[in-house]
Amino acid sequence: MRRILSRITRDGRFTYLEAGHPDANPIVFLHGIGGAARGWVRQLEHFRRDWRALAWDMPGYGGSKALAAASISSLAAALADFLEPLGTERPVLVGHSIGGMVVQQLLAARSDAARAVVLAQTSPAFGRPEGEWQREFIAARLGPLDRGETMRDLAPRFIAELVGEAPDPEGLALARECMAAVPEASYRAMMLALMGFDLRAALPRIAVPTLVLAGSEDANAPAPMMQRMAEKIPDASYVCLEGAGHLAPMERPKEFNEAVASFLDEHVA
């Protein structure tokens, strides 16, 4: 069984982790704003048995080069650039949080870009840039940095606010490590990239098998909102992990992996 390998694309633009057999069907994991490719190690360990499992570092994370201007659209274009030379034709895409938004944007541009998708603890919209809730959300996350705190200062407090009941201790430590290592400039850019994102009208056009995966204690992507999202996607499956907060891949890795594996067993040959 192959171990997890750290890799860089030939053009030097992206770093990523890979496990599994190179000729197996590809599954690609996309992290959130406070994450990193290494946040998916428990998923890579699980899915490498039957898949070519990859986890990318989003632009500006790990060794991946930052974008000149970050938006959900530019991130989706970067994802397409990352996938094409790897020979990952129509992979399964698993997007968590902003990673799920990037998946939606890629599908809106190319309906056949994936064999199947998992939209985990994400949203089809962030809303109006001038909206009161949106301004308060951004201010709450960037305000401490404006006052001189560092990402390492913020990580323990923010991660504690994001997780649900009885999180996996190793996953909790990993989540803190990932967030602490995010460059401040990248964190700021990705937060601002959320502004104005809205693909609610595109949900009925998603034409690949889709799992919408929620956490019952997730305040960032509440389960009722995600259930409504699933209802707008033709034939989507919906699963809510009881007790999970916003970081299910790390805080509930076993339940997360089982939900994804069950979906793939049913919908992907």
SULTAMO-V252970 format. One record per backbone hydrogen bond with DSSP energy under -0.5 kcal/mol. CO is the residue of the C=O (numbers start at 1). NH is the residue of the N-H. E is the energy in kcal/mol with one decimal. If there is no record, write none. Layout:
CO/NH/E
CO/NH/E
This chain:
5/18/-2.4
7/16/-2.4
9/12/-2.0
13/65/-2.4
14/9/-2.5
15/57/-2.5
16/7/-3.4
17/55/-2.2
18/5/-3.4
19/53/-2.4
21/24/-1.7
25/52/-2.7
26/92/-2.2
27/54/-2.7
28/94/-3.1
29/56/-1.4
30/96/-2.6
32/35/-1.6
36/39/-1.4
37/40/-2.0
38/41/-1.4
40/43/-0.7
40/44/-2.6
41/45/-2.4
42/46/-1.3
43/47/-3.0
44/48/-1.5
46/49/-0.8
47/50/-0.9
47/51/-1.8
51/53/-0.9
52/27/-2.5
53/19/-2.4
54/29/-2.9
55/17/-2.5
56/31/-0.5
56/58/-0.7
58/61/-2.5
61/64/-2.5
64/60/-1.1
71/75/-2.2
72/76/-2.1
73/77/-2.1
74/78/-1.9
75/79/-2.3
76/80/-2.2
77/81/-2.0
78/82/-2.2
79/83/-2.4
80/84/-2.2
81/85/-0.8
83/86/-1.1
83/88/-1.2
84/87/-1.3
87/89/-1.0
88/91/-0.8
91/93/-0.5
91/115/-2.3
91/116/-0.7
92/28/-3.0
92/94/-0.5
93/95/-0.6
93/118/-2.6
94/30/-3.0
94/96/-0.5
95/120/-2.6
96/99/-2.5
97/100/-0.9
97/101/-1.3
98/102/-2.2
99/103/-1.8
100/104/-2.1
101/105/-2.3
102/106/-2.4
103/107/-2.4
104/108/-2.1
105/109/-1.5
106/110/-2.7
110/113/-1.8
113/91/-0.5
115/209/-0.6
116/93/-2.1
117/211/-2.3
118/95/-2.6
118/120/-0.8
119/121/-0.6
119/213/-2.2
120/97/-2.4
124/199/-3.8
127/196/-1.3
128/131/-1.8
131/135/-2.4
132/136/-2.4
133/137/-2.5
134/138/-2.3
135/139/-2.4
136/140/-2.3
137/141/-1.2
138/142/-2.5
139/143/-2.4
142/146/-2.3
143/147/-1.6
144/149/-2.4
145/148/-1.6
150/154/-2.2
151/155/-2.3
152/156/-0.6
153/157/-0.5
154/158/-2.7
155/159/-2.7
156/160/-1.8
157/161/-1.5
158/162/-1.2
159/162/-0.5
159/163/-1.7
162/246/-3.4
168/172/-2.6
169/173/-2.2
170/174/-2.3
171/175/-2.5
172/176/-2.0
173/177/-2.3
174/178/-2.7
175/179/-2.2
176/180/-2.5
177/181/-1.3
179/182/-1.2
183/187/-2.4
184/188/-2.6
185/189/-2.3
186/190/-2.5
187/191/-2.1
188/192/-2.2
189/193/-1.5
190/194/-0.8
191/194/-0.9
192/195/-1.1
193/72/-0.7
194/197/-2.1
197/126/-3.3
197/127/-1.5
199/202/-1.0
199/203/-0.6
200/203/-1.0
202/205/-1.6
203/206/-1.7
205/207/-0.5
209/117/-2.5
210/212/-0.5
210/237/-2.9
211/119/-3.0
211/213/-0.6
212/214/-0.5
212/239/-2.4
213/121/-3.0
214/241/-2.9
215/218/-1.6
217/219/-0.7
222/226/-2.1
223/227/-2.4
224/228/-1.9
225/229/-2.1
226/230/-2.4
227/231/-1.8
228/232/-0.8
229/232/-1.0
229/233/-0.5
230/233/-1.1
232/234/-0.5
233/236/-1.9
237/212/-3.1
239/214/-2.9
240/242/-0.7
241/216/-2.1
241/244/-1.6
243/165/-2.5
244/217/-2.9
247/250/-1.7
247/251/-3.1
248/252/-2.4
250/253/-0.5
251/168/-2.1
252/256/-2.6
253/257/-2.8
254/258/-2.3
255/259/-2.1
256/260/-2.3
257/261/-2.9
258/262/-2.5
259/263/-1.9
260/264/-2.5
261/265/-2.6
262/266/-1.5
263/267/-2.3
264/268/-2.6
